[in-house]
């Protein structure tokens, strides 16, 4: 049993030795930017074919490869950031309208709370 594991060790150390003195291939950093302006830095070896787009590390939207100046390197169409519920709400109503509705609802809630039924009914 002991001999077998020793043999295993020797095999392992052999493969370590073979990787000694092997130079890592040159690497380059590439930046990708998504529609939300997040930057994702990816390192590729010189031999690798650098993809035009990559999944953003922050939001996982598709991010486009940037050139050295920080401009989009290719005319890749990257998907727009999905709108939040709040943004969609703002498309339907102005901020003033929303303020008005909020005040209305709060007054209603206060009145209901006074009557002691705030938790009894929803809306
Ligand atoms: Zn992102």
Backbone and ligand atoms as CSV (ligand in chain L), in Angstrom:
chain,resi,resn,atom,element,x,y,z
A,1,UNK,N,N,0.842,-1.203,0.000
A,1,UNK,CA,C,0.000,0.000,0.000
A,1,UNK,C,C,0.877,1.253,0.000
A,2,UNK,N,N,1.862,1.231,0.930
A,2,UNK,CA,C,2.759,2.390,1.036
A,2,UNK,C,C,3.564,2.564,-0.245
A,3,UNK,N,N,3.945,1.418,-0.812
A,3,UNK,CA,C,4.756,1.478,-2.036
A,3,UNK,C,C,3.960,2.084,-3.202
A,4,UNK,N,N,2.667,1.705,-3.226
A,4,UNK,CA,C,1.835,2.206,-4.322
A,4,UNK,C,C,1.708,3.727,-4.292
A,5,UNK,N,N,1.500,4.256,-3.082
A,5,UNK,CA,C,1.341,5.713,-2.999
A,5,UNK,C,C,2.665,6.415,-3.301
A,6,UNK,N,N,3.771,5.751,-2.952
A,6,UNK,CA,C,5.075,6.335,-3.264
A,6,UNK,C,C,5.247,6.440,-4.776
A,7,UNK,N,N,4.804,5.362,-5.435
A,7,UNK,CA,C,4.934,5.361,-6.889
A,7,UNK,C,C,4.095,6.506,-7.488
A,8,UNK,N,N,2.927,6.683,-6.879
A,8,UNK,CA,C,2.047,7.765,-7.348
A,8,UNK,C,C,2.715,9.119,-7.189
A,9,UNK,N,N,3.372,9.314,-6.075
A,9,UNK,CA,C,4.071,10.571,-5.826
A,9,UNK,C,C,5.126,10.826,-6.899
A,10,UNK,N,N,5.842,9.740,-7.221
A,10,UNK,CA,C,6.923,9.927,-8.181
A,10,UNK,C,C,6.373,10.337,-9.552
A,11,UNK,N,N,5.255,9.752,-9.892
A,11,UNK,CA,C,4.645,10.118,-11.178
A,11,UNK,C,C,4.269,11.595,-11.181
A,12,UNK,N,N,3.707,12.014,-10.060
A,12,UNK,CA,C,3.271,13.414,-9.961
A,12,UNK,C,C,4.439,14.369,-10.060
A,13,UNK,N,N,5.544,14.011,-9.378
A,13,UNK,CA,C,6.678,14.939,-9.385
A,13,UNK,C,C,7.313,15.012,-10.764
A,14,UNK,N,N,7.192,13.922,-11.503
A,14,UNK,CA,C,7.739,13.952,-12.862
A,14,UNK,C,C,7.026,14.993,-13.722
A,15,UNK,N,N,5.721,15.037,-13.593
A,15,UNK,CA,C,4.984,15.979,-14.434
A,15,UNK,C,C,5.267,17.424,-13.999
A,16,UNK,N,N,5.566,17.596,-12.697
A,16,UNK,CA,C,5.947,18.937,-12.237
A,16,UNK,C,C,7.235,19.389,-12.906
A,17,UNK,N,N,8.177,18.462,-12.953
A,17,UNK,CA,C,9.471,18.802,-13.517
A,17,UNK,C,C,9.367,19.172,-14.985
A,18,UNK,N,N,8.495,18.483,-15.692
A,18,UNK,CA,C,8.386,18.756,-17.122
A,18,UNK,C,C,7.841,20.160,-17.384
A,19,UNK,N,N,7.083,20.712,-16.413
A,19,UNK,CA,C,6.543,22.050,-16.646
A,19,UNK,C,C,7.540,23.126,-16.227
A,20,UNK,N,N,8.610,22.702,-15.555
A,20,UNK,CA,C,9.636,23.663,-15.147
A,20,UNK,C,C,10.361,24.184,-16.384
A,21,UNK,N,N,10.652,25.432,-16.400
A,21,UNK,CA,C,11.375,25.995,-17.525
A,21,UNK,C,C,10.495,26.281,-18.731
A,22,UNK,N,N,9.210,25.963,-18.613
A,22,UNK,CA,C,8.295,26.276,-19.716
A,22,UNK,C,C,7.820,27.712,-19.535
A,23,UNK,N,N,8.028,28.510,-20.535
A,23,UNK,CA,C,7.592,29.904,-20.430
A,23,UNK,C,C,6.117,30.028,-20.741
A,24,UNK,N,N,5.446,30.808,-19.924
A,24,UNK,CA,C,4.047,31.085,-20.219
A,24,UNK,C,C,4.014,31.937,-21.484
A,25,UNK,N,N,3.034,31.661,-22.317
A,25,UNK,CA,C,2.953,32.444,-23.540
A,25,UNK,C,C,2.577,33.886,-23.180
A,26,UNK,N,N,3.002,34.827,-24.001
A,26,UNK,CA,C,2.691,36.236,-23.699
A,26,UNK,C,C,1.186,36.455,-23.593
A,27,UNK,N,N,0.794,37.280,-22.655
A,27,UNK,CA,C,-0.619,37.550,-22.438
A,27,UNK,C,C,-0.922,39.027,-22.638
A,28,UNK,N,N,-2.120,39.287,-23.040
A,28,UNK,CA,C,-2.568,40.663,-23.214
A,28,UNK,C,C,-3.895,40.864,-22.505
A,29,UNK,N,N,-4.055,42.065,-21.997
A,29,UNK,CA,C,-5.320,42.402,-21.340
A,29,UNK,C,C,-6.239,43.085,-22.344
A,30,UNK,N,N,-7.488,42.717,-22.273
A,30,UNK,CA,C,-8.487,43.335,-23.135
A,30,UNK,C,C,-9.642,43.826,-22.287
A,31,UNK,N,N,-10.175,44.956,-22.665
A,31,UNK,CA,C,-11.313,45.511,-21.940
A,31,UNK,C,C,-12.593,45.366,-22.741
A,32,UNK,N,N,-13.638,45.035,-22.026
A,32,UNK,CA,C,-14.965,44.945,-22.626
A,32,UNK,C,C,-15.883,45.883,-21.868
A,33,UNK,N,N,-16.806,46.521,-22.581
A,33,UNK,CA,C,-17.745,47.424,-21.911
A,33,UNK,C,C,-19.172,47.068,-22.301
A,34,UNK,N,N,-20.022,46.986,-21.288
A,34,UNK,CA,C,-21.428,46.663,-21.543
A,34,UNK,C,C,-22.241,47.941,-21.632
A,35,UNK,N,N,-23.533,47.789,-21.883
A,35,UNK,CA,C,-24.420,48.940,-22.047
A,35,UNK,C,C,-24.562,49.741,-20.762
A,36,UNK,N,N,-24.248,49.137,-19.632
A,36,UNK,CA,C,-24.330,49.864,-18.362
A,36,UNK,C,C,-23.003,50.492,-17.993
A,37,UNK,N,N,-22.055,50.484,-18.951
A,37,UNK,CA,C,-20.747,51.123,-18.745
A,37,UNK,C,C,-19.837,50.400,-17.764
A,38,UNK,N,N,-20.101,49.151,-17.506
A,38,UNK,CA,C,-19.164,48.376,-16.678
A,38,UNK,C,C,-17.987,47.961,-17.540
A,39,UNK,N,N,-16.803,47.972,-16.945
A,39,UNK,CA,C,-15.633,47.486,-17.659
A,39,UNK,C,C,-15.279,46.089,-17.159
A,40,UNK,N,N,-15.010,45.204,-18.095
A,40,UNK,CA,C,-14.597,43.847,-17.754
A,40,UNK,C,C,-13.242,43.613,-18.387
A,41,UNK,N,N,-12.250,43.301,-17.577
A,41,UNK,CA,C,-10.915,43.076,-18.109
A,41,UNK,C,C,-10.664,41.577,-18.212
A,42,UNK,N,N,-10.284,41.136,-19.395
A,42,UNK,CA,C,-10.009,39.726,-19.629
A,42,UNK,C,C,-8.592,39.597,-20.167
A,43,UNK,N,N,-7.886,38.599,-19.698
A,43,UNK,CA,C,-6.519,38.363,-20.182
A,43,UNK,C,C,-6.548,37.196,-21.156
A,44,UNK,N,N,-6.003,37.438,-22.332
A,44,UNK,CA,C,-5.907,36.372,-23.327
A,44,UNK,C,C,-4.447,36.169,-23.702
A,45,UNK,N,N,-4.106,34.964,-24.038
A,45,UNK,CA,C,-2.746,34.718,-24.517
A,45,UNK,C,C,-2.641,35.289,-25.929
A,46,UNK,N,N,-1.398,35.540,-26.344
A,46,UNK,CA,C,-1.155,36.113,-27.658
A,46,UNK,C,C,-1.747,35.278,-28.782
A,47,UNK,N,N,-1.753,33.976,-28.562
A,47,UNK,CA,C,-2.215,33.089,-29.631
A,47,UNK,C,C,-3.741,32.975,-29.672
A,48,UNK,N,N,-4.374,33.387,-28.601
A,48,UNK,CA,C,-5.823,33.223,-28.534
A,48,UNK,C,C,-6.526,34.166,-29.508
A,49,UNK,N,N,-7.640,33.693,-30.026
A,49,UNK,CA,C,-8.457,34.544,-30.867
A,49,UNK,C,C,-9.371,35.335,-29.939
A,50,UNK,N,N,-9.196,36.643,-29.940
A,50,UNK,CA,C,-9.932,37.473,-28.982
A,50,UNK,C,C,-11.362,37.706,-29.473
A,51,UNK,N,N,-12.337,37.280,-28.697
A,51,UNK,CA,C,-13.724,37.457,-29.128
A,51,UNK,C,C,-14.163,38.923,-29.108
A,52,UNK,N,N,-15.093,39.294,-29.978
A,52,UNK,CA,C,-15.583,40.672,-30.071
A,52,UNK,C,C,-16.447,41.055,-28.887
A,53,UNK,N,N,-16.984,40.050,-28.223
A,53,UNK,CA,C,-17.835,40.379,-27.085
A,53,UNK,C,C,-17.641,39.354,-25.979
A,54,UNK,N,N,-18.024,39.758,-24.783
A,54,UNK,CA,C,-17.811,38.926,-23.596
A,54,UNK,C,C,-18.920,39.247,-22.604
A,55,UNK,N,N,-19.269,38.303,-21.774
A,55,UNK,CA,C,-20.301,38.577,-20.778
A,55,UNK,C,C,-19.740,39.475,-19.684
A,56,UNK,N,N,-20.426,40.573,-19.417
A,56,UNK,CA,C,-19.991,41.527,-18.393
A,56,UNK,C,C,-19.904,40.821,-17.044
A,57,UNK,N,N,-18.798,41.106,-16.310
A,57,UNK,CA,C,-18.613,40.464,-15.013
A,57,UNK,C,C,-19.573,41.032,-13.968
A,58,UNK,N,N,-19.994,42.270,-14.182
A,58,UNK,CA,C,-20.842,42.921,-13.180
A,58,UNK,C,C,-22.318,42.573,-13.360
A,59,UNK,N,N,-22.793,42.596,-14.616
A,59,UNK,CA,C,-24.233,42.419,-14.803
A,59,UNK,C,C,-24.556,41.307,-15.801
A,60,UNK,N,N,-23.532,40.673,-16.370
A,60,UNK,CA,C,-23.649,39.575,-17.321
A,60,UNK,C,C,-24.364,39.933,-18.623
A,61,UNK,N,N,-24.529,41.221,-18.881
A,61,UNK,CA,C,-24.971,41.641,-20.222
A,61,UNK,C,C,-23.805,41.409,-21.182
A,62,UNK,N,N,-24.104,41.378,-22.483
A,62,UNK,CA,C,-23.024,41.225,-23.443
A,62,UNK,C,C,-22.225,42.527,-23.497
A,63,UNK,N,N,-20.901,42.415,-23.369
A,63,UNK,CA,C,-20.037,43.590,-23.395
A,63,UNK,C,C,-19.182,43.556,-24.647
A,64,UNK,N,N,-18.918,44.742,-25.227
A,64,UNK,CA,C,-18.178,44.827,-26.486
A,64,UNK,C,C,-16.699,45.083,-26.240
A,65,UNK,N,N,-15.878,44.474,-27.068
A,65,UNK,CA,C,-14.425,44.640,-26.990
A,65,UNK,C,C,-14.044,46.094,-27.279
A,66,UNK,N,N,-13.123,46.624,-26.478
A,66,UNK,CA,C,-12.656,47.999,-26.669
A,66,UNK,C,C,-11.252,48.000,-27.250
A,67,UNK,N,N,-10.934,49.047,-28.012
A,67,UNK,CA,C,-9.569,49.187,-28.516
A,67,UNK,C,C,-8.732,49.937,-27.476
A,68,UNK,N,N,-7.484,50.230,-27.814
A,68,UNK,CA,C,-6.563,50.858,-26.860
A,68,UNK,C,C,-7.070,52.211,-26.372
A,69,UNK,N,N,-7.853,52.895,-27.200
A,69,UNK,CA,C,-8.357,54.218,-26.818
A,69,UNK,C,C,-9.651,54.139,-26.003
A,70,UNK,N,N,-10.122,52.932,-25.796
A,70,UNK,CA,C,-11.358,52.779,-25.029
A,70,UNK,C,C,-12.608,52.897,-25.877
A,71,UNK,N,N,-12.435,52.899,-27.197
A,71,UNK,CA,C,-13.599,52.900,-28.069
A,71,UNK,C,C,-13.953,51.471,-28.444
A,72,UNK,N,N,-15.194,51.293,-28.831
A,72,UNK,CA,C,-15.613,49.959,-29.242
A,72,UNK,C,C,-14.797,49.536,-30.460
A,73,UNK,N,N,-14.128,48.380,-30.363
A,73,UNK,CA,C,-13.206,47.961,-31.403
A,73,UNK,C,C,-13.919,47.502,-32.673
A,74,UNK,N,N,-15.092,46.926,-32.525
A,74,UNK,CA,C,-15.850,46.439,-33.679
A,74,UNK,C,C,-17.268,46.985,-33.589
A,75,UNK,N,N,-17.935,47.000,-34.705
A,75,UNK,CA,C,-19.314,47.492,-34.715
A,75,UNK,C,C,-20.252,46.411,-34.190
A,76,UNK,N,N,-19.931,45.896,-33.025
A,76,UNK,CA,C,-20.760,44.849,-32.439
A,76,UNK,C,C,-21.988,45.483,-31.803
A,77,UNK,N,N,-23.122,44.948,-32.123
A,77,UNK,CA,C,-24.351,45.418,-31.470
A,77,UNK,C,C,-24.423,44.784,-30.093
A,78,UNK,N,N,-24.341,45.603,-29.060
A,78,UNK,CA,C,-24.511,45.030,-27.731
A,78,UNK,C,C,-25.916,45.339,-27.227
A,79,UNK,N,N,-26.511,44.377,-26.549
A,79,UNK,CA,C,-27.879,44.578,-26.091
A,79,UNK,C,C,-27.971,45.714,-25.091
A,80,UNK,N,N,-29.059,46.466,-25.214
A,80,UNK,CA,C,-29.274,47.572,-24.282
A,80,UNK,C,C,-29.580,47.017,-22.908
A,81,UNK,N,N,-29.228,47.812,-21.919
A,81,UNK,CA,C,-29.515,47.404,-20.548
A,81,UNK,C,C,-31.028,47.321,-20.362
A,82,UNK,N,N,-31.492,46.250,-19.754
A,82,UNK,CA,C,-32.934,46.156,-19.536
A,82,UNK,C,C,-33.396,47.264,-18.606
A,83,UNK,N,N,-34.594,47.809,-18.894
A,83,UNK,CA,C,-35.087,48.916,-18.088
A,83,UNK,C,C,-35.604,48.412,-16.744
A,84,UNK,N,N,-35.421,49.220,-15.753
A,84,UNK,CA,C,-35.940,48.855,-14.438
A,84,UNK,C,C,-37.424,49.212,-14.376
A,85,UNK,N,N,-38.108,48.686,-13.384
A,85,UNK,CA,C,-39.522,49.001,-13.211
A,85,UNK,C,C,-39.708,50.504,-13.037
A,86,UNK,N,N,-38.782,51.127,-12.328
A,86,UNK,CA,C,-38.877,52.564,-12.079
A,86,UNK,C,C,-38.744,53.342,-13.386
A,87,UNK,N,N,-37.817,52.929,-14.246
A,87,UNK,CA,C,-37.636,53.611,-15.526
A,87,UNK,C,C,-38.881,53.488,-16.394
A,88,UNK,N,N,-39.488,52.304,-16.353
A,88,UNK,CA,C,-40.709,52.095,-17.143
A,88,UNK,C,C,-41.840,52.958,-16.600
A,89,UNK,N,N,-41.864,53.091,-15.290
A,89,UNK,CA,C,-42.879,53.923,-14.643
A,89,UNK,C,C,-42.722,55.371,-15.081
A,90,UNK,N,N,-41.467,55.824,-15.157
A,90,UNK,CA,C,-41.195,57.209,-15.534
A,90,UNK,C,C,-41.562,57.485,-16.988
A,91,UNK,N,N,-41.622,56.427,-17.803
A,91,UNK,CA,C,-42.014,56.623,-19.193
A,91,UNK,C,C,-43.510,56.872,-19.302
A,92,UNK,N,N,-44.253,56.351,-18.345
A,92,UNK,CA,C,-45.711,56.497,-18.388
A,92,UNK,C,C,-46.202,57.743,-17.666
A,93,UNK,N,N,-45.493,58.114,-16.617
A,93,UNK,CA,C,-45.940,59.256,-15.818
A,93,UNK,C,C,-44.777,60.178,-15.530
A,94,UNK,N,N,-45.072,61.467,-15.391
A,94,UNK,CA,C,-44.032,62.420,-15.039
A,94,UNK,C,C,-43.722,62.284,-13.560
A,95,UNK,N,N,-42.615,62.842,-13.173
A,95,UNK,CA,C,-42.199,62.770,-11.783
A,95,UNK,C,C,-43.212,63.485,-10.882
A,96,UNK,N,N,-43.756,64.600,-11.398
A,96,UNK,CA,C,-44.737,65.367,-10.609
A,96,UNK,C,C,-45.968,64.507,-10.346
A,97,UNK,N,N,-46.406,63.834,-11.393
A,97,UNK,CA,C,-47.566,62.956,-11.262
A,97,UNK,C,C,-47.331,61.895,-10.198
A,98,UNK,N,N,-46.122,61.332,-10.253
A,98,UNK,CA,C,-45.784,60.269,-9.309
A,98,UNK,C,C,-45.755,60.806,-7.873
A,99,UNK,N,N,-45.216,62.027,-7.721
A,99,UNK,CA,C,-45.183,62.661,-6.398
A,99,UNK,C,C,-46.603,62.819,-5.870
A,100,UNK,N,N,-47.470,63.257,-6.775
A,100,UNK,CA,C,-48.865,63.495,-6.428
A,100,UNK,C,C,-49.530,62.201,-5.957
A,101,UNK,N,N,-49.315,61.152,-6.751
A,101,UNK,CA,C,-49.899,59.854,-6.423
A,101,UNK,C,C,-49.363,59.351,-5.088
A,102,UNK,N,N,-48.063,59.554,-4.896
A,102,UNK,CA,C,-47.434,59.097,-3.655
A,102,UNK,C,C,-48.048,59.807,-2.447
A,103,UNK,N,N,-48.182,61.143,-2.565
A,103,UNK,CA,C,-48.773,61.919,-1.476
A,103,UNK,C,C,-50.194,61.438,-1.205
A,104,UNK,N,N,-50.934,61.233,-2.280
A,104,UNK,CA,C,-52.309,60.746,-2.162
A,104,UNK,C,C,-52.362,59.435,-1.386
A,105,UNK,N,N,-51.503,58.528,-1.815
A,105,UNK,CA,C,-51.493,57.192,-1.208
A,105,UNK,C,C,-51.073,57.256,0.257
A,106,UNK,N,N,-50.108,58.122,0.538
A,106,UNK,CA,C,-49.628,58.244,1.914
A,106,UNK,C,C,-50.721,58.809,2.813
A,107,UNK,N,N,-51.446,59.814,2.290
A,107,UNK,CA,C,-52.553,60.400,3.062
A,107,UNK,C,C,-53.600,59.337,3.357
A,108,UNK,N,N,-53.882,58.571,2.324
A,108,UNK,CA,C,-54.862,57.494,2.454
A,108,UNK,C,C,-54.435,56.505,3.539
A,109,UNK,N,N,-53.150,56.171,3.474
A,109,UNK,CA,C,-52.595,55.208,4.418
A,109,UNK,C,C,-52.661,55.736,5.845
A,110,UNK,N,N,-52.302,57.017,5.987
A,110,UNK,CA,C,-52.340,57.643,7.314
A,110,UNK,C,C,-53.754,57.629,7.859
A,111,UNK,N,N,-54.702,57.977,7.006
A,111,UNK,CA,C,-56.104,58.018,7.416
A,111,UNK,C,C,-56.556,56.631,7.838
A,112,UNK,N,N,-56.144,55.643,7.052
A,112,UNK,CA,C,-56.540,54.273,7.349
A,112,UNK,C,C,-55.916,53.806,8.672
A,113,UNK,N,N,-54.658,54.211,8.854
A,113,UNK,CA,C,-53.948,53.811,10.068
A,113,UNK,C,C,-54.643,54.413,11.295
A,114,UNK,N,N,-55.129,55.630,11.138
A,114,UNK,CA,C,-55.840,56.292,12.231
A,114,UNK,C,C,-57.078,55.488,12.609
A,115,UNK,N,N,-57.712,54.947,11.576
A,115,UNK,CA,C,-58.913,54.157,11.835
A,115,UNK,C,C,-58.551,52.748,12.299
A,116,UNK,N,N,-57.225,52.462,12.307
A,116,UNK,CA,C,-56.764,51.168,12.808
A,116,UNK,C,C,-56.974,50.027,11.837
A,117,UNK,N,N,-56.979,50.325,10.544
A,117,UNK,CA,C,-57.156,49.235,9.582
A,117,UNK,C,C,-56.032,49.178,8.527
A,118,UNK,N,N,-54.890,49.716,8.859
A,118,UNK,CA,C,-53.782,49.746,7.910
A,118,UNK,C,C,-53.371,48.347,7.468
A,119,UNK,N,N,-53.363,47.422,8.390
A,119,UNK,CA,C,-52.908,46.073,8.039
A,119,UNK,C,C,-54.043,45.143,7.653
A,120,UNK,N,N,-55.258,45.605,7.858
A,120,UNK,CA,C,-56.400,44.749,7.573
A,120,UNK,C,C,-56.615,44.591,6.080
A,121,UNK,N,N,-56.465,45.666,5.326
A,121,UNK,CA,C,-56.706,45.599,3.879
A,121,UNK,C,C,-55.471,46.008,3.107
A,122,UNK,N,N,-55.263,45.369,2.020
A,122,UNK,CA,C,-54.176,45.737,1.139
A,122,UNK,C,C,-54.706,46.616,0.025
A,123,UNK,N,N,-54.215,47.835,-0.073
A,123,UNK,CA,C,-54.652,48.816,-1.048
A,123,UNK,C,C,-56.097,49.238,-0.861
L,1,ZN,ZN,ZN,-22.406,45.308,-17.075
